[in-house]
Amino acid sequence: MPDLRLDHIGIQVRDLLRTAEAFERLFGYRRVTDPVVNTRHGVSGVFLEKPDSIPIKLITPVTPGPHAYGLHHLAFMVPDLESTLVELGVAGARTL
C-alpha cells in the first residue's frame, strides 16, 4: 500500500464566492487564497482552511457546457509520485 496523506478535498460548485461564504458562515472555514483561474483545467478555484480540519478547494467551471457538481477530487501528498502512481494503477485506481 502506498504512503498517502490526504492533502485536500476538491468540490465543484456552481457559485464559487457564494459557496465560500457559506462555508465560512456555517462551518467556520476561512478563505486563504483569492480566486485563481486555472486555464489548463478550465476552472476557477479558492482554498478554504479551518484549524484541525482538512483544507477544501472549491472550484467552478469557467467554460460553458454541462458540468457535474459535488465531490471533484481527493488530493494526496506522497513521498514518491512516480512509484505511487504505478502502485495505484496496478491496484485499479484512476489517477490524474
Phi, psi and omega per residue, in radians:
M1 nan 2.258 3.130
P2 -1.163 2.700 3.106
D3 -1.459 1.700 -3.085
L4 -1.959 2.459 3.011
R5 -2.275 2.133 -3.123
L6 -1.106 2.142 -3.108
D7 -1.634 -0.829 3.093
H8 -2.838 2.904 3.090
I9 -1.972 2.318 3.104
G10 -1.811 2.268 3.139
I11 -2.186 2.190 3.105
Q12 -1.574 2.213 -3.046
V13 -2.212 2.824 3.124
R14 -1.345 -0.704 -3.067
D15 -2.223 1.815 -3.016
L16 -1.030 -0.969 -3.047
L17 -1.223 -0.670 3.116
R18 -1.122 -0.719 3.119
T19 -1.198 -0.700 3.096
A20 -1.048 -0.767 3.118
E21 -1.084 -0.669 3.122
A22 -1.162 -0.724 3.101
F23 -1.110 -0.624 3.096
E24 -1.176 -0.850 -3.071
R25 -1.232 -0.764 -3.027
L26 -1.520 -0.609 -2.972
F27 -2.066 -0.037 3.090
G28 1.395 0.215 3.050
Y29 -1.326 2.831 3.037
R30 -2.358 2.549 3.097
R31 -1.249 2.307 3.114
V32 -2.004 -0.056 3.039
T33 -2.412 2.714 2.919
D34 -1.360 2.786 3.073
P35 -1.029 2.374 3.142
V36 -2.210 2.320 3.103
V37 -1.571 2.240 3.037
N38 -1.824 1.730 -3.063
T39 -1.190 -0.486 3.133
R40 -1.113 -0.690 -3.107
H41 -1.767 -0.089 3.087
G42 1.192 0.619 -3.140
V43 -2.358 2.784 2.956
S44 -1.989 2.450 -3.069
G45 -2.465 2.777 3.101
V46 -2.496 2.461 3.096
F47 -1.692 2.450 3.077
L48 -2.131 2.479 3.101
E49 -2.352 2.740 3.092
K50 -2.587 2.372 3.136
P51 -0.936 2.401 3.101
D52 1.069 0.494 3.107
S53 -2.407 2.848 3.130
I54 -1.343 2.352 3.072
P55 -1.077 2.636 3.117
I56 -2.121 2.356 3.035
K57 -1.920 2.019 3.040
L58 -1.593 2.330 3.096
I59 -2.292 2.664 3.054
T60 -2.445 2.473 -3.141
P61 -1.124 2.523 3.040
V62 -1.940 0.025 3.109
T63 -1.956 2.568 3.139
P64 -1.235 2.820 3.074
G65 2.259 3.031 3.099
P66 -1.272 2.389 -3.124
H67 -2.350 2.581 3.056
A68 -1.666 2.367 -3.120
Y69 -1.977 2.661 -3.121
G70 2.137 -2.680 -3.131
L71 -0.993 2.188 -3.099
H72 -1.879 -0.792 -3.141
H73 -2.793 2.797 2.954
L74 -2.029 2.212 -3.133
A75 -1.905 2.250 -3.105
F76 -2.019 2.588 2.969
M77 -1.669 2.409 3.133
V78 -2.419 2.654 3.137
P79 -1.281 -0.496 -3.110
D80 -2.454 1.757 -3.028
L81 -1.061 -0.859 -3.051
E82 -1.055 -0.850 -3.110
S83 -1.206 -0.594 3.111
T84 -1.149 -0.712 3.104
L85 -1.078 -0.705 3.104
V86 -1.107 -0.842 -3.137
E87 -1.041 -0.790 -3.131
L88 -1.153 -0.691 3.106
G89 -1.075 -0.753 3.103
V90 -1.082 -0.630 -3.133
A91 -1.368 -0.132 3.078
G92 1.723 0.184 3.141
A93 -1.363 2.615 3.023
R94 -1.666 2.150 -3.124
T95 -2.132 2.666 3.114
L96 -2.111 nan nan
